[in-house]
Amino acid sequence: MAAPPAASANASLRLLVALIVGQVCLHACMAGVRLAAPLQALRDGRAEWAVGLLLGLFAAAPIVLALQTGRLADRHGYHLPMRIAVGLTAAGGALVFLGTWLPPSWPVAQFVVLCVAATLTGAGANVGVITIQRTAGRSAADGTELKRIFSWIGLAPALANVVGPVIAGLLIDLGGFRAAYAFLLVLPFVSLWWARQVPHETPPPPRAQAGHGSSLELLRAPGVLRLLLVNWLVASSWDMHTFLVPIIGHERGFSASAIGFVLGAFALAVSGVRVVIPLLAHHLREAQVLAGAMLLTAAVFGLYPWAAQAWQMMALAATLGVALGAVQPMVMSTLHQITPHDRHGEAIALRSMTINFSSALMPLLFGALGATVGASALFWLMGAAVGGASWQALRIGPAAPASGA
């Protein structure tokens, strides 16, 4: 007998809240360590290159572990990989917490502790996000619900980037690094507690698990490579905006608070559009939203170098936030519709690898190109690339994937 609609709605809401809280707590722990560890390294007199290495380690493990995580989630569902995510993140948090008792005469050991913790928390947060996104997508009944769910899930990183760094920063000022790390250490276990609200999946039969092809075969599925190209261009646009706004703001003589307001307008617009999308999901078509977002991004990048006032940059940043913020729910919805049902975790992992490669490598490229051609030309080059590739988004189109069940 089918569950009453009210009971089914309550179960869906509990599941969605559990997934969001789970991601917020894991990501907040990582984001808090990502704020505190470089500050501790700088306090200890570390060079800038060492701090750069430390920050890079947060993205290193996700690149290496993403595919294994996706396949693990496809085989075992939510709970086993989520426990691994909590274990990795909590181990990183415990390490930096215990490391605060190391004597100052052991500076190398202190830095090694920070590096290992960065690797562990980065790995744990990424294992968690792949697992959570896979489970969220499989809970949707149709494409409209996919867009709604991934819009809500997309708010989790924004919330986490407030909870983790802000509270960690306050605790560092009030009680030192040990107090901040103690708070961050608790967060993964909150994720584990909320995981009890997520139903257990029936594992796929052994023959379905054995029938998986390679990831290259998955890339050859219709539309997948185009979607990853679109995702990479959008992620690169996001990274470039974050990288260049402080530079171009400094060139124009803006204060630090003005530059912060520009970046804040962008973040607020990203969150705002993800709140609005669930209300409009039944009217939206993924390919059209992706193409429109890319064209809008190209237009904003074309205008950015002409913004001479902080309020003009804020307006452009907010517009860009609307464009880029709308992309993630559409990419995730499309990805679930064009890939086999039993390989959603692996497909999400491929997307995760694309984003992490972009975050790790593109700032280096932006720095080299910016020094050669200037920030303005870099905006125009990226805008031309994103706008020129927008037609690829229109060719993706959800199609019925081959069933893996």
Phi and psi in degrees as a GROMACS rama.xvg file:
@    title "Ramachandran Plot"
@    xaxis  label "Phi"
@    yaxis  label "Psi"
@TYPE xy
-70.7365  146.415  ALA-2
-68.9495  145.765  ALA-3
-58.0017  150.406  PRO-4
-55.767  -40.0726  PRO-5
-64.0445  -42.8132  ALA-6
-64.5937  -41.0714  ALA-7
-64.2536  -41.3809  SER-8
-63.9846  -41.0431  ALA-9
-64.5451  -40.3011  ASN-10
-64.7416  -40.6828  ALA-11
-64.7766  -39.5389  SER-12
-66.2433  -42.4265  LEU-13
-61.391  -41.4077  ARG-14
-62.8934  -46.1296  LEU-15
-63.297  -43.8595  LEU-16
-62.8595  -42.292  VAL-17
-61.346  -41.6916  ALA-18
-67.5062  -42.8039  LEU-19
-65.1575  -48.2128  ILE-20
-62.501  -40.5605  VAL-21
-58.739  -44.7042  GLY-22
-70.9473  -40.1177  GLN-23
-58.0864  -46.2982  VAL-24
-69.6701  -42.6314  CYS-25
-64.3256  -47.0194  LEU-26
-67.5577  -36.0506  HIS-27
-66.0699  -37.5148  ALA-28
-61.7176  -48.4969  CYS-29
-62.0128  -45.6566  MET-30
-65.0241  -36.0461  ALA-31
-66.7728  -43.207  GLY-32
-64.6981  -36.466  VAL-33
-65.3814  -27.2544  ARG-34
-80.6187  -47.174  LEU-35
-74.0317  -41.0609  ALA-36
-61.7638  -46.9645  ALA-37
-61.9666  -37.2505  PRO-38
-62.9286  -40.5122  LEU-39
-66.0707  -40.462  GLN-40
-62.9502  -42.0295  ALA-41
-66.0952  -39.0708  LEU-42
-60.8536  -34.5195  ARG-43
-83.1067  3.45891  ASP-44
87.7152  19.2303  GLY-45
-70.6409  149.029  ARG-46
-73.5336  162.126  ALA-47
-62.16  -35.9095  GLU-48
-64.4427  -34.3593  TRP-49
-67.916  -38.6501  ALA-50
-65.9459  -39.2507  VAL-51
-62.2995  -41.4589  GLY-52
-60.9454  -44.0298  LEU-53
-59.2354  -45.8825  LEU-54
-65.7137  -36.9583  LEU-55
-64.0838  -28.3966  GLY-56
-67.8375  -22.9125  LEU-57
-63.8325  -27.6269  PHE-58
-101.763  -7.6369  ALA-59
-70.0405  -52.3116  ALA-60
-62.4195  -40.9556  ALA-61
-56.0604  -35.7109  PRO-62
-65.455  -40.9548  ILE-63
-75.5237  -38.1998  VAL-64
-96.2162  -7.6902  LEU-65
-57.977  -51.3466  ALA-66
-62.8585  -42.2937  LEU-67
-62.56  -37.2887  GLN-68
-64.45  -46.5689  THR-69
-59.2272  -43.723  GLY-70
-67.5362  -37.2964  ARG-71
-62.3675  -42.8494  LEU-72
-65.3761  -37.6791  ALA-73
-64.3666  -34.4098  ASP-74
-81.4286  -38.674  ARG-75
-117.438  -2.62047  HIS-76
80.4157  -149.95  GLY-77
-83.2289  -43.9541  TYR-78
-74.4421  -42.3151  HIS-79
-64.2451  -53.0917  LEU-80
-63.3961  -29.8962  PRO-81
-68.6353  -37.4562  MET-82
-64.843  -38.1248  ARG-83
-63.5597  -42.909  ILE-84
-59.2816  -46.3531  ALA-85
-62.9618  -41.9103  VAL-86
-62.0112  -44.4098  GLY-87
-65.1086  -46.8595  LEU-88
-66.0157  -43.1038  THR-89
-65.6886  -36.3149  ALA-90
-63.3276  -41.5457  ALA-91
-63.6391  -43.5393  GLY-92
-63.7064  -41.0098  GLY-93
-66.1048  -36.3462  ALA-94
-63.7082  -47.5013  LEU-95
-69.7057  -31.9609  VAL-96
-63.8489  -48.7919  PHE-97
-68.156  -30.0981  LEU-98
-65.073  -18.3443  GLY-99
-69.908  -12.7982  THR-100
-91.1654  -5.07969  TRP-101
-65.4697  140.49  LEU-102
-68.7839  148.685  PRO-103
-58.8601  -19.9311  PRO-104
-75.636  -1.28566  SER-105
-113.489  61.0152  TRP-106
-65.3065  -36.4022  PRO-107
-65.5655  -43.1885  VAL-108
-61.7674  -40.398  ALA-109
-61.6441  -42.328  GLN-110
-69.6281  -38.1528  PHE-111
-61.2133  -41.3529  VAL-112
-58.9636  -45.056  VAL-113
-62.7404  -40.7256  LEU-114
-66.0152  -44.6793  CYS-115
-64.5897  -41.3431  VAL-116
-63.4941  -39.4838  ALA-117
-61.3389  -42.4411  ALA-118
-63.9715  -45.0205  THR-119
-67.4564  -46.3631  LEU-120
-69.4537  -36.2283  THR-121
-62.8854  -42.6609  GLY-122
-64.5262  -45.963  ALA-123
-62.6012  -44.2531  GLY-124
-62.4575  -37.7818  ALA-125
-73.489  -39.8424  ASN-126
-58.424  -41.9341  VAL-127
-64.4445  -44.3002  GLY-128
-67.7791  -38.1072  VAL-129
-63.5231  -44.4558  ILE-130
-64.4121  -44.419  THR-131
-67.2155  -43.9395  ILE-132
-64.5356  -39.153  GLN-133
-62.235  -46.5697  ARG-134
-65.5723  -39.0253  THR-135
-61.8598  -44.8478  ALA-136
-64.7958  -36.7255  GLY-137
-75.3894  -12.116  ARG-138
-85.6962  -8.07175  SER-139
-86.1871  144.693  ALA-140
-88.2623  -26.4315  ALA-141
-156.884  -179.193  ASP-142
-63.0764  -37.1479  GLY-143
-63.6321  -43.429  THR-144
-68.3089  -32.4772  GLU-145
-58.322  -47.1587  LEU-146
-62.9165  -40.3056  LYS-147
-63.836  -48.5643  ARG-148
-62.8414  -45.1178  ILE-149
-73.8825  -20.167  PHE-150
-68.3118  -44.3446  SER-151
-67.1788  -43.2999  TRP-152
-61.5654  -33.9124  ILE-153
-65.6102  -16.0908  GLY-154
-76.375  -20.1389  LEU-155
-60.1919  -47.2018  ALA-156
-61.1269  -37.0674  PRO-157
-63.7631  -43.9153  ALA-158
-63.9927  -41.5684  LEU-159
-64.1116  -36.6356  ALA-160
-73.3798  -9.46285  ASN-161
-92.3838  -51.311  VAL-162
-60.8215  -52.4159  VAL-163
-65.2021  -63.1016  GLY-164
-65.3686  -39.8985  PRO-165
-65.8278  -49.1151  VAL-166
-68.8909  -38.6002  ILE-167
-61.6915  -43.2377  ALA-168
-62.1814  -42.7278  GLY-169
-62.7676  -42.3094  LEU-170
-68.948  -33.4435  LEU-171
-61.546  -43.5166  ILE-172
-67.4315  -36.0468  ASP-173
-85.3417  -40.9762  LEU-174
-132.814  2.41642  GLY-175
93.536  177.777  GLY-176
-65.2136  -34.1399  PHE-177
-61.3719  -41.8123  ARG-178
-64.9261  -41.0917  ALA-179
-63.9523  -45.0138  ALA-180
-67.1852  -32.9492  TYR-181
-62.3125  -43.7485  ALA-182
-63.0788  -46.6932  PHE-183
-63.538  -32.7297  LEU-184
-64.2134  -29.1966  LEU-185
-72.3021  -30.7443  VAL-186
-59.7222  -44.3276  LEU-187
-58.6062  -32.8074  PRO-188
-72.5125  -25.0319  PHE-189
-65.6887  -40.1984  VAL-190
-59.0121  -43.5553  SER-191
-63.8762  -38.8248  LEU-192
-64.4384  -43.4213  TRP-193
-70.3549  -20.9788  TRP-194
-61.696  -20.4473  ALA-195
-63.4906  -20.9247  ARG-196
-80.4839  -7.74073  GLN-197
-93.4445  123.766  VAL-198
-63.9043  151.829  PRO-199
-80.1203  141.67  HIS-200
-89.3889  152.877  GLU-201
-79.4999  121.779  THR-202
-64.2782  148.796  PRO-203
-67.3748  153.583  PRO-204
-62.4195  153.285  PRO-205
-55.7721  -36.1031  PRO-206
-67.0286  -31.0779  ARG-207
-70.1359  -37.6959  ALA-208
-66.66  -38.651  GLN-209
-73.2206  -20.0361  ALA-210
-83.4176  1.82567  GLY-211
-67.0394  136.443  HIS-212
-88.3459  -170.816  GLY-213
-77.6251  168.422  SER-214
-66.1548  -30.0907  SER-215
-62.6548  -36.5796  LEU-216
-64.6178  -38.7586  GLU-217
-64.6179  -37.793  LEU-218
-64.1156  -26.0521  LEU-219
-82.5406  -5.87733  ARG-220
-61.6769  143.138  ALA-221
-54.7439  124.154  PRO-222
91.4077  -17.9669  GLY-223
-66.3467  -47.2469  VAL-224
-63.5586  -40.174  LEU-225
-61.7464  -42.331  ARG-226
-64.6156  -40.7721  LEU-227
-67.1413  -33.978  LEU-228
-63.081  -47.3726  LEU-229
-59.551  -45.3995  VAL-230
-61.1867  -41.0843  ASN-231
-65.5804  -42.8114  TRP-232
-63.4617  -41.1237  LEU-233
-67.3894  -44.0933  VAL-234
-61.7405  -39.2519  ALA-235
-66.0725  -37.0794  SER-236
-62.8834  -42.9111  SER-237
-60.3787  -49.3779  TRP-238
-63.4191  -39.9234  ASP-239
-66.1049  -40.6712  MET-240
-60.9659  -46.7505  HIS-241
-61.0397  -37.2615  THR-242
-73.3534  -41.5714  PHE-243
-89.0027  -26.5088  LEU-244
-57.4883  -47.4391  VAL-245
-61.4712  -35.289  PRO-246
-68.5661  -51.2947  ILE-247
-69.4604  -31.9738  ILE-248
-65.9652  -41.1811  GLY-249
-64.7331  -40.597  HIS-250
-59.6334  -34.0422  GLU-251
-88.9106  2.30925  ARG-252
78.4298  21.967  GLY-253
-73.5692  149.919  PHE-254
-73.4012  164.83  SER-255
-61.1982  -38.5023  ALA-256
-67.4637  -35.3559  SER-257
-64.9911  -41.835  ALA-258
-64.2202  -39.6343  ILE-259
-61.8707  -38.6902  GLY-260
-65.8354  -34.7131  PHE-261
-62.635  -49.5519  VAL-262
-66.3629  -34.1139  LEU-263
-66.1201  -38.1987  GLY-264
-62.41  -38.9783  ALA-265
-62.7006  -50.5274  PHE-266
-62.3211  -39.4759  ALA-267
-64.9004  -39.7539  LEU-268
-67.5605  -38.2136  ALA-269
-58.922  -48.764  VAL-270
-64.4562  -40.5571  SER-271
-62.5132  -43.9552  GLY-272
-68.1433  -29.5229  VAL-273
-76.6079  -18.5797  ARG-274
-79.3174  -34.0962  VAL-275
-77.2286  -35.5866  VAL-276
-54.5429  -43.8889  ILE-277
-57.694  -28.9121  PRO-278
-74.7766  -23.8429  LEU-279
-113.196  6.11716  LEU-280
-55.5546  -36.9353  ALA-281
-71.2962  -13.8037  HIS-282
-95.7466  -12.1831  HIS-283
-95.3943  141.216  LEU-284
-115.517  127.974  ARG-285
-55.1295  -49.8353  GLU-286
-62.1118  -40.4791  ALA-287
-67.7278  -40.3991  GLN-288
-65.8705  -41.8609  VAL-289
-62.6094  -47.2726  LEU-290
-63.5394  -43.4586  ALA-291
-63.032  -40.15  GLY-292
-64.1566  -38.506  ALA-293
-68.6312  -40.9372  MET-294
-65.7619  -39.9707  LEU-295
-65.132  -39.6711  LEU-296
-60.3735  -43.9846  THR-297
-61.0647  -41.2053  ALA-298
-65.0217  -43.0273  ALA-299
-62.8857  -44.1966  VAL-300
-63.9577  -31.8357  PHE-301
-66.8568  -30.5407  GLY-302
-91.2355  -23.2866  LEU-303
-52.6872  -46.0932  TYR-304
-62.5617  -17.2849  PRO-305
-91.3722  -3.13734  TRP-306
-77.7238  106.356  ALA-307
-93.69  -16.647  ALA-308
-115.219  152.431  GLN-309
-61.929  -38.1597  ALA-310
-66.6763  -31.026  TRP-311
-67.297  -42.2888  GLN-312
-65.5228  -36.1246  MET-313
-63.0346  -42.5108  MET-314
-63.3095  -42.7456  ALA-315
-67.433  -39.4442  LEU-316
-63.9273  -40.3256  ALA-317
-64.4474  -41.4782  ALA-318
-62.964  -42.5591  THR-319
-64.1909  -37.9105  LEU-320
-61.6043  -38.4786  GLY-321
-62.5623  -44.9151  VAL-322
-64.8722  -54.3996  ALA-323
-72.3595  -31.4451  LEU-324
-66.9185  -26.8513  GLY-325
-78.4532  -13.4276  ALA-326
-75.7158  -45.3686  VAL-327
-57.5306  -46.3725  GLN-328
-60.4633  -35.82  PRO-329
-72.2008  -38.8648  MET-330
-63.8536  -46.763  VAL-331
-66.411  -40.0598  MET-332
-61.302  -46.3092  SER-333
-64.7754  -42.8649  THR-334
-58.3162  -39.5769  LEU-335
-71.3176  -22.676  HIS-336
-90.9001  -20.1175  GLN-337
-108.504  1.4071  ILE-338
-116.448  154.88  THR-339
-58.9056  145.094  PRO-340
-57.1962  -38.8007  HIS-341
-88.3984  9.31319  ASP-342
-128.273  23.8281  ARG-343
-62.2654  -40.2736  HIS-344
-61.8409  -42.1636  GLY-345
-65.5373  -40.0153  GLU-346
-64.035  -42.5704  ALA-347
-62.8475  -36.6303  ILE-348
-63.4155  -40.2751  ALA-349
-61.3865  -41.3651  LEU-350
-63.3425  -41.8898  ARG-351
-61.0747  -41.9233  SER-352
-61.7914  -40.5447  MET-353
-59.7254  -45.8747  THR-354
-66.132  -42.9923  ILE-355
-69.9183  -35.5762  ASN-356
-61.9578  -42.0711  PHE-357
-61.9917  -46.6441  SER-358
-65.3206  -31.6324  SER-359
-82.3519  -38.0708  ALA-360
-102.394  -35.5663  LEU-361
-63.6647  -39.1734  MET-362
-57.6595  -34.2788  PRO-363
-64.5384  -42.5204  LEU-364
-66.2026  -41.6249  LEU-365
-60.8264  -41.561  PHE-366
-62.4575  -43.0078  GLY-367
-67.473  -45.3119  ALA-368
-68.4774  -40.1583  LEU-369
-61.2123  -38.4716  GLY-370
-68.0216  -25.609  ALA-371
-88.6529  -49.5161  THR-372
-107.806  -12.4664  VAL-373
94.7443  156.946  GLY-374
-63.914  -39.8173  ALA-375
-61.8077  -46.9136  SER-376
-63.609  -33.4963  ALA-377
-65.6236  -40.5427  LEU-378
-58.4193  -45.8854  PHE-379
-67.3606  -39.5621  TRP-380
-63.2694  -44.7503  LEU-381
-67.4407  -39.8293  MET-382
-60.8102  -40.8978  GLY-383
-65.1168  -39.6953  ALA-384
-65.9977  -44.8432  ALA-385
-68.0958  -46.6111  VAL-386
-64.585  -39.4529  GLY-387
-66.6357  -28.2857  GLY-388
-91.6317  1.50906  ALA-389
-62.8442  -28.4675  SER-390
-65.6423  -24.3944  TRP-391
-64.723  -34.5847  GLN-392
-62.8433  -37.0566  ALA-393
-68.2221  -17.5283  LEU-394
-92.8238  -1.99176  ARG-395
-73.4342  -68.6201  ILE-396
55.888  118.499  GLY-397
-56.3213  135.127  PRO-398
-133.441  158.623  ALA-399
-71.2588  115.651  ALA-400
-77.181  161.882  PRO-401
-66.9876  132.497  ALA-402
-73.0645  136.335  SER-403
-104.093  0.221622  GLY-404
